């Protein structure tokens, strides 16, 4: 899904919706492109599905997708080898109402109030 992250700068990227992910996590290069000082953010370690540990740093950004924008704490991976961007529950999914009608291939999104 197309996503835009913004601070003083903005960048567009593709991300997956991951309802099993607690947080929104993005590749390190996107944090660098936004000009954030990666390691000045909130340190958090995540357990991965493969049993590993992912270190990431949280920064406040403007996250826009599907016609909706929210201010959110998102995380940028410390490891430059991470090549996946995910929209998780905190900062994104918990801010929206989403309806899926599979047989019509329709996705409905509205802000959660």
C-alpha distance (Angstrom), angle and dihedral (degrees) to the residues before:
residue distance angle dihedral
X1 . . .
X2 3.82 . .
X3 3.80 114.6 .
X4 3.78 133.8 -179.7
X5 3.81 121.0 -155.0
X6 3.79 118.6 -166.5
X7 3.79 140.3 -174.6
X8 3.81 116.0 142.0
X9 3.80 83.6 -36.9
X10 3.79 129.5 37.2
X11 3.77 135.5 -143.9
X12 3.79 134.3 -172.4
X13 3.79 122.6 -140.6
X14 3.77 143.5 151.5
X15 3.80 121.7 -102.6
X16 3.79 137.7 178.1
X17 3.79 124.1 -126.8
X18 3.82 106.8 -121.4
X19 3.80 112.7 -177.4
X20 3.80 88.6 -175.7
X21 3.81 92.7 59.0
X22 3.79 114.8 92.4
X23 3.82 93.8 -155.6
X24 3.80 141.3 26.9
X25 3.80 107.5 -101.6
X26 3.79 126.5 -173.6
X27 3.77 137.7 -177.0
X28 3.78 116.8 -84.3
X29 3.81 92.7 -118.7
X30 3.81 91.3 64.9
X31 3.79 91.9 56.0
X32 3.79 89.3 49.2
X33 3.81 91.0 48.6
X34 3.82 88.9 53.6
X35 3.79 89.4 53.2
X36 3.80 95.6 -118.6
X37 3.79 116.8 152.5
X38 3.80 93.3 -121.8
X39 3.80 101.2 -153.6
X40 3.81 93.5 44.7
X41 3.80 88.4 73.7
X42 3.79 130.3 88.4
X43 3.81 109.1 -67.2
X44 3.80 115.2 -131.3
X45 3.79 132.2 167.1
X46 3.79 120.3 -149.5
X47 3.79 129.1 -162.4
X48 3.79 111.6 -129.2
X49 3.81 128.1 -142.9
X50 3.81 89.0 -111.6
X51 3.82 91.4 57.9
X52 3.79 96.1 -101.7
X53 3.78 131.7 120.7
X54 3.80 124.8 -114.8
X55 3.79 118.9 -158.9
X56 3.80 115.6 -153.5
X57 3.79 139.7 164.2
X58 3.79 124.8 -132.3
X59 3.80 123.3 -133.3
X60 3.80 132.7 171.4
X61 3.80 112.9 -113.9
X62 3.78 139.8 156.8
X63 3.82 106.9 -102.9
X64 3.81 117.3 -162.0
X65 3.78 128.7 -176.8
X66 3.80 138.9 140.3
X67 3.80 90.8 14.8
X68 3.81 94.5 -56.4
X69 3.82 129.7 104.8
X70 3.80 128.5 -162.5
X71 3.78 135.8 173.9
X72 3.78 104.6 -120.7
X73 3.77 144.5 169.4
X74 3.80 104.8 -120.4
X75 3.79 130.3 175.6
X76 3.78 130.3 -127.3
X77 3.80 117.6 -155.8
X78 3.78 118.0 -114.8
X79 3.81 90.8 -148.0
X80 3.81 111.7 78.4
X81 3.83 88.3 -154.5
X82 3.81 92.8 71.8
X83 3.81 105.7 106.9
X84 3.78 103.1 178.7
X85 3.80 133.1 87.8
X86 3.79 119.7 -158.9
X87 3.78 135.8 -172.6
X88 3.80 105.8 -146.7
X89 3.77 137.4 -176.5
X90 3.82 101.0 -85.6
X91 3.76 114.5 64.7
X92 3.78 96.2 10.7
X93 3.80 121.7 24.0
X94 3.82 92.9 40.7
X95 3.82 89.0 56.9
X96 3.81 97.3 54.6
X97 3.78 142.3 58.0
X98 3.76 110.9 -136.0
X99 3.77 127.7 -168.3
X100 3.78 124.3 -174.4
X101 3.79 124.2 -163.7
X102 3.78 101.5 -171.3
X103 3.80 98.3 -174.1
X104 3.83 90.6 54.7
X105 3.83 94.4 38.9
X106 3.81 88.7 -126.6
X107 3.78 130.9 146.6
X108 3.80 120.2 -164.8
X109 3.81 120.2 -163.3
X110 3.78 130.3 -177.4
X111 3.77 134.2 160.8
X112 3.78 114.8 -94.1
X113 3.80 112.0 -118.1
